[in-house]
Amino acid sequence: MVDKRKVAVIALGVVVAVIVGVVVGWEWVAGVLLGSGTGLGAWLGVRWGNKRAKEIEQYREQWLNRRAKRSGPLHVSDGDSESEDVGRLG
């Protein structure tokens, strides 16, 4: 589904590109589009990457919480068990 704001921004960009192309030349339009595409691509990439990292971190926390609930409380030895003596000589 295409958002109306996105369509409006794209249409405005095309209109500006055509006007700049007619006024100063198409080489300038190509340079401006290339430069803005490079900057915009980096900016959008960082936004997408941060959003994805947050989703992964949330999933990781949920997974760790489920794993901790499944395994139950950890058994802590107080030193009275015979299992500590296994493997010792003497």
C-alpha positions as CSV (number, residue, x, y, z in Angstrom):
1,M,0.0,0.0,0.0
2,V,1.4,3.3,-1.0
3,D,1.1,6.3,1.4
4,K,-0.2,9.5,-0.1
5,R,2.6,11.5,1.5
6,K,5.2,9.3,-0.2
7,V,3.5,9.8,-3.5
8,A,3.4,13.6,-2.9
9,V,7.1,13.7,-2.0
10,I,8.1,11.7,-5.0
11,A,6.0,13.9,-7.3
12,L,7.5,17.1,-5.7
13,G,11.0,15.6,-6.3
14,V,10.2,14.9,-10.0
15,V,8.8,18.5,-10.5
16,V,11.9,20.0,-8.8
17,A,14.2,17.9,-10.9
18,V,12.5,18.9,-14.1
19,I,12.6,22.6,-13.2
20,V,16.3,22.5,-12.2
21,G,17.0,20.5,-15.4
22,V,15.4,23.0,-17.6
23,V,16.9,26.0,-15.8
24,V,20.5,25.0,-15.2
25,G,21.0,21.9,-17.2
26,W,20.5,18.1,-16.9
27,E,24.0,17.5,-15.7
28,W,23.2,19.4,-12.5
29,V,20.1,17.4,-12.0
30,A,22.1,14.2,-12.3
31,G,24.7,15.4,-9.8
32,V,22.1,16.6,-7.3
33,L,20.1,13.3,-7.7
34,L,23.3,11.3,-7.2
35,G,24.4,13.3,-4.2
36,S,21.0,13.3,-2.6
37,G,20.6,9.6,-3.3
38,T,23.9,8.8,-1.6
39,G,23.0,10.8,1.5
40,L,19.4,9.7,1.6
41,G,20.5,6.0,1.1
42,A,22.9,6.2,4.0
43,W,20.3,7.9,6.3
44,L,17.6,5.4,5.4
45,G,20.0,2.5,5.8
46,V,20.9,3.6,9.3
47,R,17.2,4.1,10.2
48,W,16.3,0.6,8.9
49,G,19.3,-0.9,10.6
50,N,18.4,0.6,14.0
51,K,14.8,-0.5,13.7
52,R,15.9,-4.0,12.8
53,A,18.4,-4.1,15.7
54,K,15.7,-3.1,18.1
55,E,13.4,-5.9,16.8
56,I,16.2,-8.5,17.1
57,E,17.1,-7.3,20.6
58,Q,13.4,-7.6,21.7
59,Y,13.2,-11.1,20.2
60,R,16.5,-12.0,22.0
61,E,15.2,-10.8,25.3
62,Q,11.9,-12.8,24.9
63,W,13.9,-15.9,23.9
64,L,16.2,-15.6,26.9
65,N,13.2,-15.1,29.2
66,R,11.4,-18.2,27.8
67,R,14.6,-20.3,28.1
68,A,15.1,-19.1,31.7
69,K,11.5,-20.1,32.6
70,R,11.9,-23.5,31.0
71,S,15.1,-24.4,32.8
72,G,13.8,-23.4,36.2
73,P,15.8,-22.1,39.1
74,L,19.5,-23.0,39.1
75,H,20.7,-25.5,41.6
76,V,23.4,-24.0,43.8
77,S,25.5,-26.5,45.8
78,D,26.3,-25.5,49.4
79,G,29.2,-27.9,49.7
80,D,27.4,-30.9,51.3
81,S,26.9,-33.0,48.3
82,E,29.0,-35.9,47.3
83,S,29.2,-34.7,43.7
84,E,31.9,-32.3,44.6
85,D,34.2,-35.2,45.5
86,V,33.8,-37.0,42.2
87,G,37.1,-37.0,40.3
88,R,39.2,-36.3,43.3
89,L,42.0,-38.7,44.3
90,G,42.5,-39.5,47.9
